[in-house]
């Protein structure tokens, strides 16, 4: 089975532009997690979904960030407008979901640079 | 809330040295405990896990034992290799709204020199 797939792997954009990051879950997984990793703040959980429903979005930095699951196997994280401080590596991870199925499988990440 | 504390890095060792990375946790209930590893330029990978007290997780020569009495899950390896150079994250599962998320420590960077 393919693992978690993220695209693009690298994104360079200018301040004020819209950025969309994409994630495909492992087939059969029901939970989806978006993380951000920086040197200063380490690994931060932004939002997670279970069965397409957002469970906890308390880690989303501000209204410029939004995440969706248009179907059970795919998710997007959008930043509009982007700012230089959004530069980071963004990971998504998926798990089977539900009690006792807590192991998460991470994608390779998207390295975002906002100039 | 639930939290994980792991030793500050970076840790630098010579090849074949003994490794210990300390991890302690605070949690309600009985979480599962994990060690994830992140190699340069890659995502996190599950290294090992333990689901209940006194369980020992092991993989690739690494071991960690779930110690409920000391709320600890220290990572050990008897003889490290250069290829073990990576960042190691301790984590616990935290139930919320019928699903579970992971709470991660800040990570410990390990460098192994030949």
HADDOCK unambig.tbl for C-alpha pairs under 7 A between the chains (distance, minus, plus):
assign (segid A and resid 42 and name CA) (segid B and resid 106 and name CA) 6.07 0.50 0.50
assign (segid A and resid 50 and name CA) (segid B and resid 99 and name CA) 6.76 0.50 0.50
assign (segid A and resid 55 and name CA) (segid B and resid 97 and name CA) 6.81 0.50 0.50
assign (segid A and resid 97 and name CA) (segid B and resid 99 and name CA) 6.01 0.50 0.50
assign (segid A and resid 97 and name CA) (segid B and resid 100 and name CA) 6.92 0.50 0.50
assign (segid A and resid 98 and name CA) (segid B and resid 98 and name CA) 6.27 0.50 0.50
assign (segid A and resid 98 and name CA) (segid B and resid 99 and name CA) 4.58 0.50 0.50
assign (segid A and resid 98 and name CA) (segid B and resid 100 and name CA) 6.34 0.50 0.50
assign (segid A and resid 99 and name CA) (segid B and resid 99 and name CA) 6.12 0.50 0.50
assign (segid A and resid 99 and name CA) (segid B and resid 100 and name CA) 6.47 0.50 0.50
assign (segid A and resid 102 and name CA) (segid B and resid 93 and name CA) 6.53 0.50 0.50
assign (segid A and resid 102 and name CA) (segid B and resid 100 and name CA) 6.00 0.50 0.50
assign (segid A and resid 102 and name CA) (segid B and resid 101 and name CA) 6.95 0.50 0.50
assign (segid A and resid 105 and name CA) (segid B and resid 45 and name CA) 6.88 0.50 0.50
assign (segid A and resid 106 and name CA) (segid B and resid 43 and name CA) 5.76 0.50 0.50
assign (segid A and resid 106 and name CA) (segid B and resid 44 and name CA) 5.77 0.50 0.50
assign (segid A and resid 106 and name CA) (segid B and resid 45 and name CA) 6.69 0.50 0.50
assign (segid A and resid 107 and name CA) (segid B and resid 43 and name CA) 5.78 0.50 0.50
assign (segid A and resid 108 and name CA) (segid B and resid 42 and name CA) 5.34 0.50 0.50
assign (segid A and resid 108 and name CA) (segid B and resid 43 and name CA) 4.54 0.50 0.50
assign (segid A and resid 109 and name CA) (segid B and resid 43 and name CA) 6.05 0.50 0.50
